[in-house]
């Protein structure tokens, strides 16, 4: 077996509405209601499913907790535009753009936290920006 890509991952959150508002404003994700009233954030060909803390859906992680996420998202937007957009959206940047290593090579990343304290990294690969 060979894995091709990530389809979705789950974040456990205290307030689904506040989380959706943040990701829509900060990262342009789209809220989707599916199944029996569940909520996800769609972007590209992926999504983040949201579980309400204390009322998680089955099956779930062994120890689900709000604020336990740490993940990296890739953009083609130049990093200076990413920073301007985040600042304009009122997002407090924890670590300004810096060199890191992604899954397939060097990336430049900016770090911030969502309303639950999850660490969000937005990055672009060298030579893969829309400028």
VEXLO-258594 format. One record per atom (N, C-alpha, C, O): x, y, z; residue in three letters. Coordinates in steps of 0.001 Angstrom, whole numbers, padded with zeros to 6 digits, always signed. Layout:
BEGIN
XYZALA ...
***
This chain:
BEGIN
+000846-001186+000000UNK +000000+000000+000000UNK +000881+001235+000000UNK +001947+001250+000615UNK +000425+002274-000697UNK +001120+003555-000737UNK +000089+004655-000522UNK -000915+004708-001231UNK +000326+005529+000442UNK -000596+006638+000725UNK -000339+007764-000260UNK +000810+008108-000535UNK -001410+008336-000790UNK -001318+009388-001798UNK -001375+010790-001210UNK -000575+011645-001589UNK -002311+011046-000282UNK -002478+012404+000237UNK -003355+012380+001491UNK -003923+011347+001845UNK -003452+013501+002137UNK -004355+013660+003275UNK -005711+014094+002747UNK -005795+015014+001933UNK -006756+013452+003196UNK -008117+013824+002830UNK -008683+014817+003848UNK -009195+015874+003482UNK -008583+014461+005125UNK -009067+015345+006191UNK -008369+014983+007495UNK -007791+013906+007635UNK -008437+015889+008422UNK -008029+015595+009786UNK -009034+016258+010706UNK -009856+017059+010261UNK -008972+015927+011990UNK -009970+016395+012947UNK -009325+017310+013975UNK -008236+017031+014477UNK -010010+018405+014282UNK -009655+019251+015414UNK -010809+019212+016409UNK -011974+019345+016035UNK -010470+019031+017666UNK -011447+019135+018743UNK -011430+020585+019201UNK -010374+021116+019544UNK -012591+021227+019209UNK -012651+022666+019492UNK -013724+022991+020527UNK -014710+022268+020669UNK -013515+024083+021241UNK -014475+024511+022260UNK -015731+025125+021650UNK -016834+024914+022154UNK -015567+025888+020563UNK -016674+026636+019970UNK -016576+026532+018452UNK -015756+027203+017826UNK -017414+025690+017869UNK -017344+025456+016423UNK -017578+026740+015641UNK -016891+026984+014648UNK -018527+027565+016061UNK -018790+028823+015358UNK -017586+029745+015359UNK -017238+030302+014318UNK -016942+029918+016509UNK -015761+030784+016610UNK -014616+030227+015772UNK -013882+030981+015134UNK -014467+028899+015777UNK -013408+028279+014974UNK -013654+028524+013494UNK -012734+028895+012765UNK -014886+028319+013044UNK -015213+028551+011633UNK -014989+030012+011260UNK -014407+030305+010216UNK -015446+030922+012102UNK -015244+032350+011824UNK -013764+032663+011656UNK -013382+033381+010732UNK -012928+032128+012544UNK -011488+032379+012487UNK -010879+031857+011186UNK -010186+032597+010489UNK -011129+030594+010856UNK -010511+030002+009660UNK -011065+030595+008370UNK -010347+030679+007374UNK -012317+031003+008373UNK -012870+031685+007191UNK -012184+033032+007007UNK -011785+033377+005894UNK -012045+033791+008079UNK -011439+035123+008021UNK -009933+035049+007769UNK -009410+035751+006903UNK -009246+034211+008516UNK -007788+034169+008462UNK -007254+033425+007248UNK -006239+033825+006679UNK -007923+032343+006840UNK -007358+031494+005789UNK -008286+031245+004604UNK -007943+030479+003704UNK -009447+031877+004594UNK -010344+031743+003441UNK -010967+030367+003289UNK -011416+030012+002199UNK -011002+029592+004356UNK -011637+028275+004285UNK -013147+028433+004228UNK -013691+029482+004574UNK -013808+027385+003790UNK -015258+027418+003622UNK -015917+026434+004582UNK -015558+025257+004631UNK -016878+026930+005338UNK -017636+026093+006279UNK -018562+025166+005509UNK -019233+025583+004564UNK -018592+023902+005923UNK -019468+022914+005314UNK -020176+022144+006420UNK -019538+021660+007356UNK -021498+022032+006311UNK -022261+021204+007229UNK -022569+019915+006477UNK -023047+019946+005343UNK -022290+018778+007121UNK -022487+017487+006458UNK -023046+016480+007460UNK -023110+016734+008663UNK -023447+015328+006921UNK -023964+014264+007783UNK -025134+014752+008613UNK -026038+015409+008097UNK -025118+014437+009874UNK -026202+014809+010780UNK -025845+016069+011560UNK -025849+016073+012791UNK -025537+017141+010825UNK -025238+018420+011455UNK -023787+018620+011848UNK -023477+019535+012611UNK -022894+017786+011346UNK -021468+017951+011636UNK -020912+019107+010814UNK -021515+019507+009818UNK -019770+019643+011223UNK -019182+020803+010562UNK -017744+020519+010174UNK -016998+019870+010908UNK -017367+021027+008991UNK -015992+020927+008504UNK -015586+022250+007884UNK -016428+023086+007556UNK -014293+022426+007728UNK -013720+023578+007022UNK -013044+023044+005765UNK -012101+022257+005850UNK -013526+023472+004594UNK -012992+022977+003324UNK -011965+023948+002757UNK -012099+025166+002877UNK -010933+023374+002134UNK -009919+024150+001416UNK -009262+023213+000413UNK -008919+022080+000749UNK -009086+023686-000823UNK -008510+022826-001855UNK -009280+021520-001945UNK -010507+021522-002046UNK -008569+020415-001910UNK -009182+019078-001976UNK -009195+018407-000609UNK -009305+017184-000516UNK -009081+019203+000455UNK -009011+018689+001811UNK -010058+019367+002683UNK -010744+020299+002265UNK -010155+018859+003920UNK -011006+019524+004884UNK -010534+019186+006294UNK -009810+018217+006526UNK -010975+020027+007221UNK -010746+019803+008639UNK -012119+019549+009251UNK -012978+020431+009246UNK -012324+018354+009774UNK -013572+018065+010474UNK -013450+018594+011897UNK -012399+018471+012525UNK -014524+019181+012399UNK -014513+019760+013742UNK -015365+018923+014690UNK -016511+018589+014388UNK -014785+018591+015839UNK -015507+017885+016888UNK -015678+018827+018068UNK -014712+019468+018482UNK -016887+018928+018621UNK -017078+019778+019804UNK -016453+019119+021038UNK -016733+017957+021332UNK -015618+019855+021751UNK -014947+019331+022948UNK -015974+018821+023949UNK -016934+019514+024285UNK -015754+017606+024415UNK -016656+016992+025384UNK -017828+016265+024761UNK -018535+015521+025440UNK -018041+016480+023451UNK -019134+015825+022729UNK -018620+015323+021379UNK -019301+015443+020360UNK -017407+014759+021387UNK -016758+014310+020162UNK -017567+013195+019495UNK -018294+012450+020151UNK -017419+013107+018192UNK -018089+012069+017419UNK -017245+010798+017448UNK -016021+010855+017562UNK -017909+009666+017342UNK -017219+008370+017287UNK -016974+007988+015832UNK -017786+008315+014966UNK -015890+007314+015554UNK -014768+007076+016453UNK -013958+008352+016631UNK -014052+009280+015827UNK -013165+008387+017688UNK -012382+009588+017985UNK -011018+009185+018530UNK -010773+008015+018823UNK -010145+010159+018660UNK -008833+009917+019246UNK -009000+009434+020682UNK -010035+009668+021305UNK -007997+008772+021196UNK -008057+008264+022564UNK -008198+009390+023578UNK -008965+009270+024534UNK -007468+010478+023380UNK -007497+011607+024310UNK -007740+012923+023564UNK -006844+013766+023511UNK -008921+013116+022994UNK -009166+014357+022260UNK -009102+015567+023192UNK -009591+015521+024320UNK -008495+016643+022706UNK -008383+017854+023524UNK -008338+019083+022632UNK -007638+019105+021620UNK -009079+020089+023013UNK -009021+021360+022295UNK -007629+021954+022476UNK -007093+021971+023584UNK -007051+022436+021393UNK -005737+023070+021455UNK -004574+022122+021297UNK -003426+022535+021463UNK -004827+020860+020982UNK -003758+019881+020856UNK -003219+019723+019445UNK -002376+018858+019204UNK -003692+020550+018493UNK -003259+020412+017104UNK -002041+021252+016772UNK -001810+022301+017374UNK -001269+020784+015815UNK -000071+021467+015324UNK +000096+020989+013895UNK +000455+019833+013673UNK -000157+021853+012916UNK -000145+021406+011527UNK +000330+022513+010600UNK +000345+023691+010956UNK +000719+022096+009400UNK +001259+023013+008393UNK +000381+022974+007144UNK +000012+021901+006665UNK +000053+024148+006630UNK -000723+024296+005407UNK +000150+025007+004376UNK +000893+025927+004718UNK +000063+024584+003125UNK +000891+025151+002061UNK +000064+026116+001218UNK -001083+025834+000872UNK +000669+027262+000892UNK +000050+028253+000007UNK +001038+028631-001085UNK +002249+028483-000923UNK +000510+029118-002192UNK +001363+029671-003249UNK +001465+031194-003113UNK +002205+031843-003853UNK +000728+031747-002177UNK +000757+033193-001945UNK +002109+033581-001362UNK +002578+032938-000423UNK +002749+034625-001903UNK +004037+035067-001355UNK +003912+035386+000135UNK +002887+035898+000584UNK +004953+035082+000885UNK +004901+035186+002339UNK +004620+036601+002835UNK +003938+036767+003846UNK +005131+037631+002144UNK +004833+038999+002594UNK +003341+039296+002486UNK +002797+040031+003310UNK +002669+038730+001475UNK +001218+038904+001347UNK +000475+038109+002417UNK -000545+038565+002932UNK +000979+036930+002750UNK +000382+036114+003810UNK +000401+036904+005114UNK -000612+036995+005808UNK +001562+037475+005442UNK +001708+038240+006682UNK +000758+039430+006684UNK +000072+039667+007678UNK +000707+040180+005593UNK -000199+041342+005512UNK -001650+040911+005690UNK -002412+041562+006406UNK -002033+039812+005037UNK -003409+039328+005154UNK -003730+038944+006593UNK -004762+039351+007126UNK -002856+038164+007226UNK -003095+037741+008603UNK -003196+038942+009539UNK -004091+039000+010382UNK -002289+039890+009395UNK -002333+041086+010238UNK -003618+041859+010006UNK -004233+042339+010958UNK -004036+041987+008744UNK -005278+042680+008416UNK -006507+041976+008964UNK -007533+042607+009217UNK -006400+040651+009148UNK -007504+039866+009695UNK -007468+039831+011220UNK -008292+039171+011853UNK -006506+040547+011806UNK -006417+040605+013256UNK -005795+039375+013900UNK -006003+039123+015086UNK -005035+038612+013128UNK -004391+037406+013647UNK -003035+037792+014241UNK -002225+038449+013588UNK -002803+037378+015475UNK -001525+037639+016128UNK -000504+036597+015662UNK -000674+035399+015889UNK +000544+037067+015015UNK +001574+036168+014506UNK +002545+035840+015628UNK +003088+036728+016285UNK +002751+034550+015832UNK +003643+034091+016899UNK +005105+034052+016444UNK +006005+034388+017213UNK +005336+033642+015199UNK +006684+033591+014653UNK +006625+034065+013211UNK +005963+033459+012369UNK +007328+035156+012941UNK +007347+035720+011586UNK +008043+034749+010633UNK +008688+033800+011080UNK +007917+034979+009323UNK +008452+034029+008349UNK +009903+033642+008633UNK +010770+034479+008884UNK +010114+032340+008579UNK +011449+031793+008815UNK +011620+030527+007988UNK +010646+029895+007581UNK +012871+030172+007750UNK +013194+028986+006959UNK +012924+027722+007769UNK +013302+027629+008937UNK +012275+026763+007144UNK +011950+025473+007744UNK +012153+024390+006695UNK +012581+024668+005574UNK +011845+023168+007065UNK +011916+022057+006117UNK +010546+021406+006027UNK +009992+020959+007032UNK +010002+021356+004811UNK +008714+020725+004581UNK +008878+019288+004137UNK +009981+018743+004170UNK +007789+018674+003723UNK +007798+017266+003324UNK +008670+017013+002094UNK +009225+015925+001940UNK +008793+018025+001212UNK +009564+017801-000015UNK +010692+018807-000221UNK +011256+018880-001313UNK +011030+019580+000806UNK +012153+020503+000669UNK +011996+021742+001521UNK +011152+021795+002415UNK +012828+022751+001230UNK +012825+023984+002016UNK +011511+024765+001861UNK +010964+024885+000765UNK +011029+025285+002980UNK +009833+026122+002990UNK +010104+027354+003835UNK +011022+027373+004655UNK +009299+028370+003627UNK +009292+029551+004484UNK +007952+029540+005187UNK +006914+029397+004541UNK +007958+029692+006526UNK +006746+029510+007321UNK +006483+030669+008267UNK +007406+031311+008769UNK +005197+030921+008497UNK +004733+031854+009505UNK +003839+031051+010454UNK +003103+030168+010013UNK +003903+031354+011751UNK +003161+030593+012758UNK +002204+031496+013532UNK +002519+032646+013838UNK +001020+030946+013843UNK +000038+031644+014671UNK -000859+030605+015309UNK -000762+029418+014999UNK -001727+031045+016196UNK -002627+030120+016899UNK -004086+030447+016596UNK -004459+031604+016398UNK -004894+029397+016567UNK -006330+029585+016370UNK -006987+029826+017739UNK -006288+029838+018752UNK -008307+030016+017791UNK -008957+030344+019067UNK -008758+029310+020182UNK -008871+029652+021359UNK -008463+028054+019831UNK -008244+027025+020841UNK -006773+026871+021216UNK -006441+026105+022121UNK -005897+027587+020533UNK -004473+027476+020814UNK -003747+026480+019938UNK -002560+026231+020150UNK -004438+025891+018940UNK -003751+025027+017993UNK -002694+025838+017258UNK -002940+026985+016885UNK -001523+025252+017049UNK -000455+025939+016330UNK -000651+025717+014836UNK -000645+024581+014362UNK -000825+026809+014101UNK -001040+026754+012658UNK +000193+027330+011974UNK +000631+028438+012283UNK +000737+026568+011051UNK +001893+026990+010257UNK +001416+027139+008818UNK +000850+026202+008253UNK +001637+028303+008222UNK +001323+028511+006814UNK +002652+028742+006105UNK +003449+029591+006505UNK +002870+027972+005050UNK +004182+027945+004403UNK +004057+027971+002901UNK +003007+027673+002330UNK +005179+028342+002268UNK +005290+028117+000841UNK +006669+027568+000520UNK +007661+027868+001184UNK +006690+026750-000528UNK +007934+026158-000995UNK +008680+027157-001860UNK +008073+027923-002609UNK +009983+027142-001751UNK +010819+028026-002578UNK +010487+027798-004040UNK +010438+026657-004499UNK +010258+028883-004777UNK +009976+028793-006208UNK +008548+028400-006545UNK +008237+028230-007724UNK +007663+028246-005561UNK +006272+027841-005817UNK +005288+028914-005390UNK +004221+028588-004871UNK +005614+030187-005591UNK +004675+031238-005241UNK +004076+031840-006493UNK +004628+031711-007586UNK +002946+032496-006325UNK +002233+033105-007448UNK +002703+034532-007737UNK +001905+035349-008196UNK +003973+034855-007484UNK +004399+036225-007765UNK +005131+036354-009057UNK +005549+037453-009422UNK 
***
